[in-house]
Amino acid sequence: MRIAGLGEDHSALLVNSVDVTDPATGSFGLSVPIDSVQTVEVAEMPYLAQYGKFTAGVVSAETRRGGDKWDYSLNDPFPDFRIRSGHLEGLVDASPRFNLSGPLVKDRLYFVEGFQYLFNNQEVMTLPYPQNLTRSSAYNSFTQLDAILSSKQTLTASFHFAPHSLQYAGLDYFNPQPVTPDANFHESTATLTHRWQIGDGLLQSTFAGTEVSSEVSPQGNANMLLTPVGNQGNYFSYNSRSATRFAWMEQWTPRTLHFHGQHMFQIGSVIGHSENDGHFLGDPVILRNANGQMLQTIDFAGGKPYKVADTEPAVYVQDHWILNSHLAVDVGLRLEGQTITSTTRAAPRTGFVWSPSSSGKTVVRGGIGIFYDSVPLDVYAFNSYPDQVITTYNAQGLPVGPPVRYLNITGQAAESNFPFIDRKLKSGNFAPYSTAWNVEFERTVKRWLVIRAKYLQSHEQGMITLQPEVIQSQPAFVLDSSGWAQTRQAEFTARIGSASPRQFFLSYVRQYAYGDVNDAGSYLGNFPSPVIQPTLIASLPSEIPNRFLFWGSYGNLPKKITLSPHIEYRNGFPYQPTNLYQQWVPTTGPQYRYPNYFSLDMRVSKDVQVNPAHAVRLSLTVRNLTDHFNPLEVHSNLADPQYGTFFGNYDRKFLFDFDFLF
């Protein structure tokens, strides 16, 4: 997932207000089963001080409570089958979901369990069958107990368990199955939340523990071979880690105060402790040109198991101030720190909502604030990684000088005039931050027409980068915080129709996302690349300058048929050319991009009533109805004879489906 042009490690994932991201990498992992979710919200730059540890956005989910009567359901029990040339070729995917909820003790104790099995046997369209299949499977269980202790106290306990495995991770044309790794992940989160009404206020106390472990391993013991036309051998790295986070959160909401309007204060504190231990092993990597001539070898020397720990305290206060029936303002301040970074940060924020007329048909929203990323613990495991030893060869296959050993060095953030960060002068004193603001206009033109226009601008600095440098005459890979990025985004959305099943949406987004694309996560994440890139300033990987979307549904047609179109037209994603040594090549002209993307999808469905309580929904879906060429990959290496050629496509596809409704 990418929000505001940036990846998951720049955003926060919350389930019932608890941070469930991986402490080691900052990635999201699996969220709770969909049927256990009551609400979900994706917010770009929310201006409430209660949110922290992000510079792009927040994904927040709240789960549902068990009901007063016992209820169960089984959804999607049947798998999808793959049929090729009239023959059954196994499963494509399966996602059965079972849910059970009800009162264990009437009016006192409620239970809900959501369980989901996820299997996906995905085809990569640029490889021949069956060498183009990448497989994933997962068990996803969420259990919640809600106890009413008294008229003023409740207690909620939950446990989320989600082991999942991935075979042939990152499979594509340039990395066939033997080159890709396998991965196993185990994620679990337990929470205990106590709510206590004291007078007219509410005190909420939460204790939570999260554990995320991962193991990434190659298919075999062969050396990894990198060439301009595709890679061979086996993946170069074996890495495993186990990360934990324990958090204690207190939130006090006093009674509403009345002076110059209504003031709804919220005061909170968070203290979290995280640990990450593991190890990283690297096998030799060989670089050759398209003719098979050896160019370079990368060996790994040294390295040791690592164990790092961090404590993250935070306090915040915010005031939701309703001045009158037309204007409300949110003002807040968050103070937070990371002991491993030796930094303390202040994050002032404010937002407003204004409705100029009593009808409420026009609403203007906006805000401005400062936001900070939480630096993942893998950043501080880098010094324990083995050093790369690089040997370069000439045209005769002889070494050009002795092997060069690159030390792993963690740098120190440069002094800054930014007034909201206090840091000690030491290595690893990183505090990535963004300053952002937005304004939004929404107008209900008619009951059946609502339009919204929004503009957002963000500037992120102190991003973690990894690049080759020479430090005191010694080659080194330096982990630093010199990266930056800018995002500007204008969005127009219209809702046509007052309610389903006759409602359509139209959206246009104009985006600019530019900055340092040399993200340290490409080497410190779950699936590192062996080649460490120099600094490159370009369009961010998910930048789409122009994107049009149209979707919705139209029912009540003859014979109770419903049409659901989905149309998307956008610019292609950016990509960077590389050279013989797999290094990015800086360009001075326009950004290299995939061709413009267009897809028209259409779903036609009809409900057939079997009896008053049961029905069958028959549907036919056509994807890429116009069979537009939307390439999946590109030959981007300058030494590739097919350089600049785009290939791969999801051709027009018909899918027939049926659902039992009961």
N, C-alpha and C positions, 0 to 999 in steps of 0.2 A: 504494500500500500504506500502511495505517495500523496502527501498533502502539501499544498502550496509549493509544489516543485521539489520537495525534499523527501527523503526516505523515512522508514519507520524509526530509525534511531534518533530522529529529530522530533518525534511525536510521542505522546503518552497514550497508553491503553489502560483504561480503568474499568473494573467490574465492581459495582457497588462501592464506588469511590476508592477502591484499593488498586494500587499500581501492580499490574501483573506482567509487565515487560521483563525480558530476560536481563538480569543484572549484569551479565557478562558482555552482551552485544547490543542491548537496547532494542532488539527485535520483538515482534508481537507474539509469535507462536499461535497456538489454537485458543480461541475464545470459547465461552461456554456454548453448549448445544442451543440451536436457534429456538427451540420450543421452550427453553427455560428463560428466554429474554422477554422482559416486559417492555422496555424501551431501549433504543439505541440512538446515539447522537454523534455526529461528526462535526466538530467546530474548528474553523480556522481562527487561530488567535483569540480564544475566549478571554475576556478582560476581567475575569473574576480572580481575586487573589488566592482562592482556595486551590487553583490549579497550578501545578509546577512541573518542572522536569521536561520542558518541551520548548522548541523554538518555531514549530510549524503548526501543530494542531493537536487536538485531543479527541480520542474516540472513547466514548463513555457509554457503558451498558448497565442497566439495572435489571435484576432478575425478579421473577414473579413469586408470589407466596402460594402455598397450597390453599385450596378452597374449603368450604364448609361441608362439601360432600365428596366422597371418593370418586375419582375419575381416572380413566386411563385412555391412552390412544396409541395406535401404531401407525406411523406414517412412512410412506415410500418403502413398503416392504419388498418390492420387486426390483431386481437389478436391471440395468440396461445391457443388452447383448450386442456384441460386434458381429455383423454379418458382412462377409466379403465374398463376392461372386456367388451369392446364393448359399454359402456355407457358414455355419455357426463357428466363430473363431474365439469363443470365450467371452468374458465380461469386459465391458467398457468401464462401468462404475456401479457402485451401490452405496446407498446412504440411508438404511433403515433407521428410524427413530422411535424410541419407546418412551412414554411419559406416564408417570403414576403420581397422583397427588390426592391429598385428603387430610382429615383431622385424625391424629393419633389419640388426642384427648379433646373431646368436644369443647369448643370455645377457649381452649388453652394451648394446645400444641398442634402445629400443622406441619405436614411433610410434603416435599415435592422432590421427585427424582426425574432427571432427564438424561437419557442415554442415547448415544448415536454411534454407529459404526460407519466409517468413511473409507471407501476403497475407490481408487482411481487408476485406470490403466490407460494413460494418456498417450496419444500418438503424436510424434513429432513429424510434421508433414514434409520435412526436407531430407528424411532418411527412408530407406526401404523397409518394408514390413518383413519380419517382426523385429528387426534390429532398431526400430524407432519407438519402442515402448518404454516409458518411464513409469514406474509403479509407486504408489503411495498407499498406506493404510494407517488407520488411526482408530483408537477407542476414545470416546469423549463422554465423560460422566460428570454430572453436576448434581449434588445432593444438598438440600437445604432444609433446616428445621427452624420454625418460627414459634417462639413461646411467648405467651402473654402472661407475664409474671404478676401484674396488678393493673389497675386502671391507669397507672402512670409509668409503668416499666414494661419494656419488651426486650427479648433476647433473640438474636438470629445467629445461627451457626451454619456454615456451608463448607463443602469440600469439593474441589474440582480436580479431576484426575484425567490426564490426556497424554498417554504414550502414543507416539506415531513414528513411522519409519518411512524412508524414502530410498528407492533403488534407482540408480543412474541419475543422480542429481545434476542438473545443468546440461542435460542431453541436448545436442543440436548437431548440425551438419559438421561443424569444425571440431566437435568433441563427441565422437561416437561412444557407444556403451563401454568399451574397455577403458577409455580415458576418464570416465566420470566416476565419482565416489558414491558410496552408499552412506546413509546417515540414519541414526536412531536418536530420537529425542524423548525425554520423559519430563513432563511438566505437571506440577501439582501445586494447588493453593488452598490453604485452610484459613477461614476468617471467623471471628467471633465479634459481634456487634451488640452493644448494650445501649438502649435509648431510655433516658430517664427524664420525665417532665418534672422540673423543679419550679414551682410557682407558674408563671406564664412563659417560662423559658424551657429550652430543651438542651440536654447534655447528651452527646453521642460519643461513645468510646468504642474504638475498634482495635483489635489485635489481629494481625495477619502474618502468615508465613508462606513464602513461595520458594519452590525448588525447581531448578531447570538444569537438567544434565543432557549432554550430547556426546555423540561419538561419530566421527567421520573417518571412513577408511577406504582405501583404494580396492579395485577389483583384483589386483595381483601385485607381484613384486617387480615388474618390468619398469625401466626408467621411463619417465615422461618425455616425449619427443614433440617439440613445438616447431611447426613449419608454416610458411605463408599460406599454404593451401589446405591446412588442416592438421590436427594433432593426433599423435599415436602413442602407444604404450599404455601405461597406467598412471592414475593420478599420483602426484608427487608427495602428498601429505597425509599423515595420520594425526588427528588431534582429538583429544577428549577433554571435557571439562565438567565441573559440577559447581553450580552457582546457587546461593541461597540469599534470601532477603527476609528479614523480620522487621515488622513495622508496628508502631503504636501511635494511634491518632486520637486526638481529642478535639471535639468541636462543640462550642457553646453558642447557642442562639438565644439571646435574652428576649424579653418581651419587647414589642414594638414601642419605640419612644416617639413622642409627639412634640416637636418644636420646629417651627418653620416647615411643616410637612411631617411625613412619617419616616422614621429611620428604623430599618431592620438590620441590625448589626450581626456579624458573624465573626467569632474569634476562634482560631484554631492553632493546633500545634501538631507536628509530625516528627517522629524520630525513627529513622530506619537504619538498620545495620546489614550490610551485604558482605558476602565472602565469595571468592572465586578461586578454585584450585584445579589444576590440570596440567597437561603437557602437550607440546607440539613437536612432531618429528618430521623431518623432510628427507626425501630420497632425491638422488641426482636428477637434474633436468637438462636436456640437451636441445640446443637450438640449431636448426639446419635451414639452408635455403631451399628453394623449390627443386633444385637438382640433387639434393641430398648431401651437399657439402656442409661439414660441421662449421658452425660460426662461433658457438659459445657453449660452455657448460656452467651449470649452477650446482654447486655442492653445498652441503650444510655441515657446519662444524660447531661443536659445543652445544649449548642449550641445557636446560635443566627444568625439572618440574617447578611450577610456580604456585604460590598461594598469596593472594592479596585480599585486603579487607578495607572496608570503608564505612564511615558513619555519616549519615545525612540528616542533620536537624533542620527544622523549618518552623517558623511561626508566621501567622498572617492575621490581618484584620481587614474587614471590608464592610462597607455601609451601602445598603440599597436605599437610596433617599428618594422618596416620592414627594416631589415638591407640590404637585397638583395633579389633576386628572389628565393633564396633557404632557407632563414632563417628569421623567425619572432618571436618576444618575447613580451609577455605581462607582465608588471610589475605594481603592484598596491598596495595601502595601504588603508585600511578602518578603521576609528575610530568610535566607536559606544558606546552607553551606555544604561542603564536602571535605571531610578531613583528609582524604587521600590527595586532594588537589591543593590543600592549604589555602582555600579561598572562602570568603564570605561575600554574599551578593544581596543587593537590595533590588526589588522589582516593583516599582510603583506602576499602577494601572488605573485607568478610568474609562468608563463607557457611558453612553446615554441612549435613551429612547424618547422620541418626541412625536406627538401626534397633534398637529396644529389645529385640527377641527374636532368638534365634539362627536362627529359621526365615526371617527376612527378609521376612515377609509384611506387616509394617508399616514404613513409611519416612516420616520427617519431614525436610523440607528447609526451609531459610530463608536469609535474608541481609539485609544492609543495606549501603548504600554511597552514594558521591557520584559523579556522572557529569557530563561536560561535552560540550556541542555544539561542533563545529568551525564557526566563523562562515564562511559561504560568501563567496567573493570578490566576488560581485555586490553585497554590502552596501557595499563600498568603491568600487564603480563609480558609486554613486548621485550623488555630487557632480558627475560628468561628464554626467549626464542633462540634457536641456533642461528649463528651468523651465516650469511651467504658468502660463499667463496666462488668468485666468477673468473673463469679462464676464457680468454678470447683467442681465436685461431685465424691464421691468414689463409690465402687461397691455396696454399700447399698443404694445409692441414696441420701446420706447426703453431705452437703457442706464441702469441705476441706478448712477450714478457712473462713474468711470473704470475701465478694466480693472485687475484686481488681479494682480500678479505674485507667485507663491509661490516663494521661494528654496528650493533643496535644501540642507538642513543636516544634518550628521551630529552627533548629540549626544554627550554624555559621561555614562558611567554614574555614578550617584550613589554616594557613599561608603557602605560597608556594613560591618557587624560580622562578616560571614561570614569565618572565619579562614583558609580554605583558598585564597583568591585574592589574589595580589599584582599590582596594576595601577598603571601610570603614570597620572597625571591629565592626560588628553588626550582629544580627540574620538575616538570609535570604540573606546574601551577596553572592549569587550564581552566577556563570558564567561558565556553562558547555562549554567545548571547545574540539576541536579535532585538531590534527596535521596530515596531510595526504599528500601523494605523489603518483604519478602514472607515468607510462611510457607505451607508446603504439606504436606498429609497424604495419604498413599497407602496403601491397604490391599487386599491380595489376600484377598478373602472366601472365594472358592472358586477352583478352577482356571479356571472359566469366568466368574468375576466379579471385576473389579478396579474400585475406586472411588477417586477423587481429589478432594480439596477444596483450593482455593488462594485466598489473599487477598493482594492487592498494593496498595500505596499509594505514590504519588509526588507530589512537590510541585516544580514547575519554576519557576524565577525567572530574570530577566534575559533573557526572550525578546525577539527583535528585532521592534519594531513601527514602523510608519510612520503618522503622523497629522498633521493640520493644527494649527498653533499660531501664536501671535504672539510673536516674539522681538524685544525692543527696538523695539516698534511696527511691526515688519516681518512681514507674513504669511509663513509658511514651512511647508514639509512637512519634519517633523523625524523623522529616523531615530534611534531610541532603543532602549534595552534595559529598558524599564519593564514589559514584559508578564509575565504569570504564568499558571500553570495548575495545577490539582489533579486527580489521577486516583485513584479508589478502585475496585477491581474484585474481586469475589468470583466464583469459578468452581467448578462441580461437574461432574465428568465420570465416566461409568461405561462400562466395556467389558464387553460381554456376549458370551460365546463365547470359546473358547480359540484358535481359528485360523480363517482364511478357508477355505472360502467361506461359513461360517456364523458371522458375527461382526457385532455391532452396537455402535454408540456412541451415548450419550446425553449431551448437554451443556446446562448452564444457566449463563448469565453474567449477573451483576448489576453494572452499571457506572455510575459517576458520573464525568464528565469536564467540568470547568467552568473557565472562565478567560477570558483575553483572546483574542477571535477575530480581532482586527485584525492578521493575520500580514503582515509586510512582503513575504513571497513573492508576494502577490497583485499587486504592482507590479514586483518585482525578478526574478520568475521568467521562464520562457520565454514565457508568454502573459499579459502584464500587462493589468489592467483600467484604463481611463482615470480612473475615479473613485476617489479615495483617501478611505478611510472614517475617521471619528473613532473613538476608543476605544469598545469595546463589550465588556462582561463578560456572558457567556452560556454556554450549553452548547456544547462544542466540536463541530465539524461532524460528527464520526463517533460521537458519543455514542449508545449504545443502552442505555437503562436495564435492559431485560430482553430476553434472547434465548434461545430454546430451539432446539436442533438434535437431530435424530435421523437417523442414516444407517448404512449397512452393506450387507450382502448375505447372501442365503440361497440356497445351492445344493443340489445333490443332490435336487431335486424330480423328480417323474415326467418322463420324457423328457429328463432332464439339463438342466432349465430353471433359470436363476438369476434371482432377484428382487433388485433393488437399489433400495430406497426412499431418499428424501431428503426430510425434513420440516423446515421452518423456520417458526418463529413468533417475531416480535419487534416491539418498538416501532418507529415510524417515525423516520427521521433528522430532526434539528432543521433549521429554516430561520429566516431573519430577514426581517421585513417591511421594505420600503423606501418612500421618499416620492418626490415629483415629481423631486427632484434625485438620485435613485438612491442616497440615503444610508440607512443602516440606521436604523430607528426603535426607540429603546429602549422596552422593555416592562417593566411591573411585575408582570404576572400570570404564569401558567404558560408554559413554553417552547413556542413554536409548533413543531409537528411534523407530519410526514406521518402518515396513518392507519397503524394497525398492519398489519404485513406478514404474510401467510401464503402458503406455497407447498408443495404436495405434488407431488413429482416421483417417477416410477417408471420403472425400466428393466427390461425383460424380455429376457434373452439366452439363446441356445442355441448350443452348439458342435456342428457337423456334421463328423465325421471323414471326410475325402476318402480318405486313405491313411495308413499309419502315421506319416508325417512331416509331413503337411499337414492343415489343418482350416480351416473357414470358420465365423466367429462371426456369427450373425444377431442383431440386437437391435432392439427397439422402445422408444423413450423417449417418455414423456408428461410434458410440463412444465406446471406449474400445473394439475394434474388437476381441481381443483375450480373452476377459472376464477375465482379470487378476484381482486377488484379491488385491485391494488397500483399506485397512481399513480406516474408517473415525474416529473411536474412539477406546479407550483402557481403560480397567479397571485398573486404575493406583494407587488406594488406597490399601496399604498393608493389610488392614483389610477386603477387599472385597473378598468373597469366589472365585470370578472369576479373581482375580488379575493376570495381565499379559496377559489377553485374548484380542485380537484385534477383532473388529466386525464392521459391516456396510460396504457397498460397492456400487459404482455406476456400476451396471451390464451393460452388452452389451445393447446398446440402438440404435434403428433406428428412424431417423427423416426424414420425407418428407416435403419439403418446396417448395414454388413457389413465384416468384417475378415478378411484372409487371415492365418492363423497358420502359421508355418513355422520 
